[in-house]
Amino acid sequence: MKLLSLKHNKIDKIQNLVSLPNLIYLDLYDNQISEIENLNSVPTLRVLMIAKNRITRISGLESLHKLDVLDLHSNFITRV
């Protein structure tokens, strides 16, 4: 699988992506996620759409060397 869209759910944690090592596009728009985590199992990720969540700080992206697009609008980030 290369594209996964889980918009408009009540997801509160990013988890269980280990079985998707070829994932390129992950859309978690409009959920209840408060922390960017557990993305080290998807090193091929190029697009991460994680807008309209509860994220307060930008972290957990260190292993995403191929990431081209990161959408964090409408979160609770106070400092970049």
N, CA, C and O atoms as a MOPAC input file, in Angstrom:
PM7 MOZYME 1SCF
protein

 N      0.84500 1    -1.16700 1     0.00000 1
 C      0.00000 1     0.00000 1     0.00000 1
 C      0.89400 1     1.23600 1     0.00000 1
 O      1.88800 1     1.29800 1     0.72400 1
 N      0.52700 1     2.21800 1    -0.82500 1
 C      1.31900 1     3.44600 1    -0.91500 1
 C      0.56100 1     4.67400 1    -0.43000 1
 O      1.17700 1     5.67400 1    -0.06100 1
 N     -0.76500 1     4.61100 1    -0.42700 1
 C     -1.58100 1     5.74300 1    -0.00800 1
 C     -2.58700 1     5.28600 1     1.04500 1
 O     -3.29300 1     4.29300 1     0.86600 1
 N     -2.63500 1     6.03900 1     2.15500 1
 C     -3.58300 1     5.71700 1     3.22400 1
 C     -4.25400 1     7.00100 1     3.69000 1
 O     -3.58600 1     7.94200 1     4.12000 1
 N     -5.57000 1     7.03200 1     3.60100 1
 C     -6.33300 1     8.19500 1     4.02600 1
 C     -7.27100 1     7.80200 1     5.16400 1
 O     -8.13800 1     6.94300 1     5.01100 1
 N     -7.07400 1     8.45400 1     6.30800 1
 C     -7.89700 1     8.18400 1     7.48700 1
 C     -8.48800 1     9.48500 1     8.02500 1
 O     -8.49200 1     9.72300 1     9.23300 1
 N     -8.98000 1    10.31100 1     7.13100 1
 C     -9.55100 1    11.60600 1     7.50800 1
 C    -10.83700 1    11.45300 1     8.30600 1
 O    -11.55300 1    10.45800 1     8.19600 1
 N    -11.10300 1    12.47300 1     9.11000 1
 C    -12.38800 1    12.60600 1     9.81700 1
 C    -12.74700 1    11.39100 1    10.67700 1
 O    -13.87300 1    10.89800 1    10.62900 1
 N    -11.80200 1    10.93000 1    11.44100 1
 C    -12.04900 1     9.84000 1    12.37800 1
 C    -11.78100 1    10.36700 1    13.78400 1
 O    -11.66600 1    11.57700 1    13.97700 1
 N    -11.68400 1     9.51400 1    14.72300 1
 C    -11.37200 1     9.93200 1    16.09300 1
 C    -10.05600 1     9.30700 1    16.53500 1
 O     -9.89000 1     8.92800 1    17.69500 1
 N     -9.14300 1     9.20900 1    15.61000 1
 C     -7.83200 1     8.62300 1    15.88800 1
 C     -7.07000 1     9.54700 1    16.83000 1
 O     -6.99400 1    10.75100 1    16.58600 1
 N     -6.50800 1     9.00000 1    17.89700 1
 C     -5.77300 1     9.84000 1    18.84600 1
 C     -4.28200 1     9.50300 1    18.90500 1
 O     -3.51700 1    10.19700 1    19.57400 1
 N     -3.86800 1     8.44500 1    18.21300 1
 C     -2.45500 1     8.06300 1    18.17600 1
 C     -2.09100 1     7.54600 1    16.79200 1
 O     -2.89100 1     6.89800 1    16.11800 1
 N     -0.87500 1     7.84800 1    16.39200 1
 C     -0.34900 1     7.26600 1    15.16000 1
 C      0.32900 1     5.96600 1    15.56100 1
 O      1.30000 1     5.96900 1    16.31800 1
 N     -0.18500 1     4.85800 1    15.05000 1
 C      0.36800 1     3.55800 1    15.42100 1
 C      0.03400 1     2.50700 1    14.37700 1
 O     -0.76900 1     2.74300 1    13.47500 1
 N      0.66100 1     1.34300 1    14.51200 1
 C      0.40600 1     0.18100 1    13.65900 1
 C      0.71000 1     0.41800 1    12.17600 1
 O     -0.00400 1    -0.07700 1    11.30400 1
 N      1.76200 1     1.17000 1    11.89900 1
 C      2.15500 1     1.41300 1    10.51000 1
 C      3.29200 1     0.49100 1    10.06800 1
 O      3.73500 1     0.56500 1     8.92200 1
 N      3.75900 1    -0.36000 1    10.94700 1
 C      4.89400 1    -1.23500 1    10.65200 1
 C      4.64000 1    -2.14700 1     9.45800 1
 O      5.59000 1    -2.54500 1     8.78500 1
 N      3.41000 1    -2.48000 1     9.18200 1
 C      3.07700 1    -3.35100 1     8.04900 1
 C      2.95500 1    -2.57600 1     6.73600 1
 O      2.56900 1    -3.14200 1     5.71200 1
 N      3.28400 1    -1.28200 1     6.76600 1
 C      3.17600 1    -0.43300 1     5.57300 1
 C      4.51100 1     0.23600 1     5.23500 1
 O      4.57100 1     1.46400 1     5.16400 1
 N      5.57100 1    -0.52700 1     5.02700 1
 C      6.89900 1     0.06600 1     4.82600 1
 C      7.04900 1     0.84700 1     3.52200 1
 O      8.01200 1     1.60000 1     3.37700 1
 N      6.12900 1     0.69200 1     2.57300 1
 C      6.20200 1     1.39900 1     1.28900 1
 C      5.25900 1     2.58700 1     1.20200 1
 O      5.04900 1     3.13900 1     0.12100 1
 N      4.69600 1     2.97700 1     2.31900 1
 C      3.73900 1     4.07500 1     2.35300 1
 C      4.39600 1     5.37500 1     1.89600 1
 O      5.48700 1     5.71800 1     2.34900 1
 N      3.73000 1     6.08900 1     1.00300 1
 C      4.23800 1     7.35400 1     0.48000 1
 C      3.36700 1     8.52300 1     0.94000 1
 O      3.87700 1     9.61400 1     1.19300 1
 N      2.06600 1     8.30200 1     1.04700 1
 C      1.10500 1     9.36500 1     1.35800 1
 C      0.23900 1     8.93700 1     2.54200 1
 O     -0.43400 1     7.90800 1     2.48500 1
 N      0.26000 1     9.72800 1     3.60700 1
 C     -0.54400 1     9.43700 1     4.79400 1
 C     -1.37900 1    10.65800 1     5.13500 1
 O     -0.83900 1    11.72900 1     5.41200 1
 N     -2.68300 1    10.50000 1     5.11600 1
 C     -3.60600 1    11.60300 1     5.39400 1
 C     -4.36600 1    11.31700 1     6.68600 1
 O     -5.21300 1    10.42500 1     6.74700 1
 N     -4.04100 1    12.09500 1     7.71200 1
 C     -4.68300 1    11.95900 1     9.02400 1
 C     -5.44400 1    13.23500 1     9.39300 1
 O     -5.57300 1    13.56200 1    10.57200 1
 N     -5.93200 1    13.93600 1     8.41500 1
 C     -6.64600 1    15.19500 1     8.58200 1
 C     -7.87600 1    15.03300 1     9.48500 1
 O     -8.62800 1    14.06500 1     9.36600 1
 N     -8.06000 1    15.98800 1    10.37400 1
 C     -9.25700 1    16.07400 1    11.22100 1
 C     -9.45700 1    14.83100 1    12.10300 1
 O    -10.44000 1    14.10100 1    11.97600 1
 N     -8.49800 1    14.62600 1    12.98900 1
 C     -8.58800 1    13.57000 1    13.98200 1
 C     -8.31900 1    14.17500 1    15.35600 1
 O     -8.55400 1    15.36700 1    15.55500 1
 N     -7.83900 1    13.39200 1    16.29300 1
 C     -7.57500 1    13.87500 1    17.65400 1
 C     -6.14400 1    13.58000 1    18.08000 1
 O     -5.87600 1    13.35200 1    19.26000 1
 N     -5.24000 1    13.58500 1    17.13400 1
 C     -3.83300 1    13.26500 1    17.38000 1
 C     -3.16000 1    14.42400 1    18.09500 1
 O     -3.28300 1    15.57100 1    17.66600 1
 N     -2.45000 1    14.13900 1    19.18000 1
 C     -1.77600 1    15.19700 1    19.93400 1
 C     -0.25900 1    15.13900 1    19.79600 1
 O      0.43100 1    16.07700 1    20.19600 1
 N      0.27200 1    14.05000 1    19.23500 1
 C      1.72200 1    13.91800 1    19.10400 1
 C      2.07300 1    13.19300 1    17.80700 1
 O      1.44300 1    12.19900 1    17.44600 1
 N      3.08200 1    13.70400 1    17.11800 1
 C      3.58500 1    13.03500 1    15.92200 1
 C      4.55600 1    11.96200 1    16.40300 1
 O      5.61300 1    12.27500 1    16.95200 1
 N      4.19700 1    10.70400 1    16.19700 1
 C      5.00700 1     9.60100 1    16.72300 1
 C      4.85700 1     8.35800 1    15.85900 1
 O      3.95700 1     8.26500 1    15.02500 1
 N      5.75900 1     7.40200 1    16.07800 1
 C      5.70700 1     6.08500 1    15.43600 1
 C      5.77000 1     6.12400 1    13.91300 1
 O      5.17800 1     5.27700 1    13.24400 1
 N      6.47900 1     7.09500 1    13.36900 1
 C      6.60100 1     7.18400 1    11.91800 1
 C      7.92100 1     6.61200 1    11.40900 1
 O      8.16800 1     6.61400 1    10.20200 1
 N      8.76700 1     6.12700 1    12.30200 1
 C     10.04400 1     5.55800 1    11.88200 1
 C      9.87500 1     4.27200 1    11.07800 1
 O     10.82300 1     3.84300 1    10.42000 1
 N      8.71700 1     3.65400 1    11.10900 1
 C      8.47400 1     2.42800 1    10.34300 1
 C      8.02900 1     2.71400 1     8.90500 1
 O      7.81800 1     1.78700 1     8.12300 1
 N      7.88700 1     3.99200 1     8.56000 1
 C      7.50100 1     4.37000 1     7.19100 1
 C      8.51700 1     5.37600 1     6.61700 1
 O      8.17400 1     6.53000 1     6.36200 1
 N      9.76000 1     4.93000 1     6.41800 1
 C     10.80500 1     5.84500 1     5.95400 1
 C     10.60800 1     6.35900 1     4.53100 1
 O     11.26600 1     7.31700 1     4.12500 1
 N      9.71700 1     5.74000 1     3.77300 1
 C      9.45700 1     6.17000 1     2.39400 1
 C      8.40500 1     7.27300 1     2.31500 1
 O      8.10400 1     7.75500 1     1.22300 1
 N      7.84900 1     7.67600 1     3.43700 1
 C      6.77400 1     8.67600 1     3.46100 1
 C      7.23100 1     9.98400 1     2.83100 1
 O      8.26400 1    10.53900 1     3.20700 1
 N      6.44900 1    10.47200 1     1.86700 1
 C      6.76500 1    11.73500 1     1.18600 1
 C      5.75800 1    12.81900 1     1.51000 1
 O      6.09000 1    14.00300 1     1.46300 1
 N      4.52500 1    12.43200 1     1.84000 1
 C      3.46800 1    13.40800 1     2.13600 1
 C      2.78600 1    13.00500 1     3.44500 1
 O      2.30200 1    11.88300 1     3.59600 1
 N      2.76200 1    13.94900 1     4.37900 1
 C      2.07400 1    13.73500 1     5.65600 1
 C      1.09200 1    14.87300 1     5.87100 1
 O      1.48500 1    16.01600 1     6.10600 1
 N     -0.17300 1    14.55100 1     5.78800 1
 C     -1.24900 1    15.50800 1     5.98900 1
 C     -1.81800 1    15.24400 1     7.37900 1
 O     -2.47900 1    14.23300 1     7.61600 1
 N     -1.54800 1    16.16900 1     8.28700 1
 C     -1.94200 1    15.94300 1     9.67600 1
 C     -2.56600 1    17.21500 1    10.26100 1
 O     -2.40100 1    17.52500 1    11.44100 1
 N     -3.27500 1    17.92700 1     9.41400 1
 C     -3.93700 1    19.17000 1     9.81100 1
 C     -5.19900 1    18.87800 1    10.63000 1
 O     -5.73300 1    17.76900 1    10.60400 1
 N     -5.65300 1    19.88600 1    11.34600 1
 C     -6.86900 1    19.81000 1    12.17700 1
 C     -6.80700 1    18.66300 1    13.18600 1
 O     -7.68700 1    17.80300 1    13.23600 1
 N     -5.74100 1    18.67900 1    13.98400 1
 C     -5.57700 1    17.71400 1    15.06200 1
 C     -5.30200 1    18.49100 1    16.34000 1
 O     -5.72100 1    19.64300 1    16.45600 1
 N     -4.62000 1    17.89900 1    17.28700 1
 C     -4.33400 1    18.54800 1    18.58000 1
 C     -2.83300 1    18.63900 1    18.84000 1
 O     -2.39900 1    18.64500 1    19.99200 1
 N     -2.06600 1    18.70700 1    17.80300 1
 C     -0.61300 1    18.72500 1    17.92200 1
 C     -0.14500 1    20.06300 1    18.48300 1
 O     -0.57900 1    21.12200 1    18.03000 1
 N      0.75100 1    20.00600 1    19.48100 1
 C      1.26000 1    21.22400 1    20.11600 1
 C      2.70200 1    21.52600 1    19.74100 1
 O      3.14200 1    22.66900 1    19.86000 1
 N      3.44800 1    20.51500 1    19.28900 1
 C      4.83100 1    20.76100 1    18.89300 1
 C      5.23100 1    19.87800 1    17.72100 1
 O      4.72400 1    18.76900 1    17.55000 1
 N      6.14600 1    20.39300 1    16.92800 1
 C      6.62700 1    19.67500 1    15.75600 1
 C      7.81400 1    18.81100 1    16.18600 1
 O      8.87200 1    19.32900 1    16.54400 1
 N      7.63000 1    17.51400 1    16.14800 1
 C      8.68100 1    16.56100 1    16.51000 1
 C      8.33000 1    15.21000 1    15.90400 1
 O      7.26200 1    15.04800 1    15.31300 1
 N      9.23000 1    14.24200 1    16.05000 1
 C      8.94700 1    12.89900 1    15.55900 1
 C      9.10700 1    12.72600 1    14.06300 1
 O      8.63400 1    11.74300 1    13.49500 1
 N      9.77600 1    13.68100 1    13.41600 1
 C      9.93200 1    13.62400 1    11.96500 1
 C     11.35800 1    13.27300 1    11.54200 1
 O     11.65800 1    13.24300 1    10.34800 1
 N     12.22700 1    13.01100 1    12.49700 1
 C     13.64900 1    12.81600 1    12.23100 1
 C     13.94800 1    11.70400 1    11.23500 1
 O     14.89800 1    11.82200 1    10.46100 1
 N     13.18000 1    10.64800 1    11.23100 1
 C     13.44700 1     9.50200 1    10.35800 1
 C     12.83300 1     9.64500 1     8.96700 1
 O     13.03000 1     8.77800 1     8.11400 1
 N     12.10700 1    10.70300 1     8.73300 1
 C     11.41800 1    10.89300 1     7.44800 1
 C     12.28200 1    11.70200 1     6.48400 1
 O     11.98700 1    12.86500 1     6.20600 1
 N     13.33800 1    11.09300 1     5.98100 1
 C     14.29500 1    11.77100 1     5.11400 1
 C     13.74100 1    12.07800 1     3.72600 1
 O     14.29300 1    12.92100 1     3.01900 1
 N     12.67300 1    11.42000 1     3.32900 1
 C     12.08900 1    11.64500 1     2.01000 1
 C     10.86100 1    12.54300 1     2.05300 1
 O     10.23400 1    12.77300 1     1.01900 1
 N     10.51300 1    13.04600 1     3.20600 1
 C      9.31600 1    13.86700 1     3.36500 1
 C      9.43100 1    15.15100 1     2.54700 1
 O     10.37800 1    15.91900 1     2.71600 1
 N      8.46000 1    15.38000 1     1.65900 1
 C      8.40800 1    16.57600 1     0.81400 1
 C      7.31500 1    17.53100 1     1.26000 1
 O      7.47900 1    18.74800 1     1.17900 1
 N      6.19600 1    16.98300 1     1.73200 1
 C      5.03800 1    17.80600 1     2.08900 1
 C      4.59800 1    17.47100 1     3.51200 1
 O      4.38600 1    16.31000 1     3.85900 1
 N      4.46900 1    18.51400 1     4.32100 1
 C      3.98600 1    18.36800 1     5.69500 1
 C      2.91800 1    19.43000 1     5.93100 1
 O      3.20700 1    20.62700 1     5.89200 1
 N      1.70500 1    19.00000 1     6.17200 1
 C      0.58700 1    19.93200 1     6.40300 1
 C      0.16400 1    19.82700 1     7.85900 1
 O     -0.34000 1    18.79200 1     8.29400 1
 N      0.37500 1    20.91400 1     8.61600 1
 C      0.05500 1    20.95400 1    10.03900 1
 C     -0.94100 1    22.06800 1    10.37600 1
 O     -1.06300 1    22.44700 1    11.54100 1
 N     -1.64100 1    22.58800 1     9.39700 1
 C     -2.51900 1    23.73100 1     9.70100 1
 C     -3.64400 1    23.34300 1    10.66800 1
 O     -4.06900 1    22.19000 1    10.74000 1
 N     -4.09700 1    24.34100 1    11.39500 1
 C     -5.19600 1    24.19600 1    12.35800 1
 C     -4.88800 1    23.18800 1    13.47000 1
 O     -5.72600 1    22.35400 1    13.81600 1
 N     -3.68700 1    23.27700 1    14.01700 1
 C     -3.30000 1    22.51800 1    15.21400 1
 C     -3.09000 1    23.52500 1    16.34000 1
 O     -3.53900 1    24.66600 1    16.23700 1
 N     -2.42500 1    23.12400 1    17.39800 1
 C     -2.20000 1    23.99300 1    18.54900 1
 C     -0.71500 1    24.30900 1    18.71500 1
 O     -0.23400 1    24.43400 1    19.84200 1
 N      0.00000 1    24.43800 1    17.63000 1
 C      1.43300 1    24.71900 1    17.64300 1
 C      1.62500 1    26.20600 1    17.96800 1
 O      1.05200 1    27.07700 1    17.31400 1
 N      2.44300 1    26.47400 1    18.98900 1
 C      2.65600 1    27.87100 1    19.40200 1
 C      4.01100 1    28.40300 1    18.98000 1
 O      4.23000 1    29.61500 1    18.96300 1
 N      4.92700 1    27.49400 1    18.63700 1
 C      6.28200 1    27.90300 1    18.26500 1
 C      6.83200 1    26.98800 1    17.17800 1
 O      6.62300 1    25.77600 1    17.20800 1
 N      7.53600 1    27.58200 1    16.22100 1
 C      8.18000 1    26.78700 1    15.15800 1
 C      9.67600 1    26.90800 1    15.33300 1
 O     10.43700 1    26.32700 1    14.55900 1

